[in-house]
Amino acid sequence: MAEEVRAEMVANVFKVVAAEGDAVAAGDTLVILESMKMEIPVVAEAGGTVARLAVHEGDVVQEGDVLAVLA
């Protein structure tokens, strides 16, 4: 079952840490967002494999946008 990791706020994608195909554990950082000069890490809530990354560095995301999909 796939798990979508979504943005919790409007922000810029500062850094993409994970890559498609990477195995991740719960708590691993997938993406770092930047909003109001603060860096906000987005972490995997469960372990799995990064099936798809939906963002690139420099993208602007809205609250609720899918950042990554874990399988």
N, C-alpha and C positions, 0 to 999 in steps of 0.2 A: 504494500500500500504506500502510495507516495504522500509525502508531507510537504506542503508549500510553506516556505519561510517568507513572511511578508514584512513590509516596512511599517513601523509604528508611527511614523511622522513624515512630514514633507522634509526632504533633505537632499543633499548631493552625495553621490557615491564617491567617497574619498579613496577607498582602496578595496579591491577584490582580493581576498586572502586565499580562498579555496578555488580549486579548478574542477571542471567537470571530470568525473571519474575518481576523485579523491574519496577515500574512506574517512569519515569524520565520527567523532564521539560526541555525546551530549556535552555541551559547554564549549565546544570548539568554535572559534570565530570564523564566520563565513565571509562577511563583508563588513567594512567600516564605513558608516555614514558620517557626514559632517553637516551640522546645523548650528547656526549662531556661534560659529567658531569653536564648537565642541565636537569631539570625535566620539561617536556612539558605536560600539561593537554590536553586531548582530550575530547571535550564536545559534548553533543547532540545539534544539530542545531534546532531540533524540539522536542516537547514533544511526549511521546509514552511509550511503554512497551519494555523492552529489551527481544527480542525474542530469540537471540542467541549471545553468546560470542564466538569469534573465536580464542582468544588468552589466554594464561596463563602467570602468572608472570615468568619472566626469558626468555620468547620467544624473538627471534630476528625477527623483521618485516622489510619488504622492503616498499619503497614508493608505495602506491596504494593498499597494502594488506588490506583486510577487517578485522577490529577489532571487530565490533559488528553490529548486525542487529536490528533495531527498528521497531516495528509494530504499 
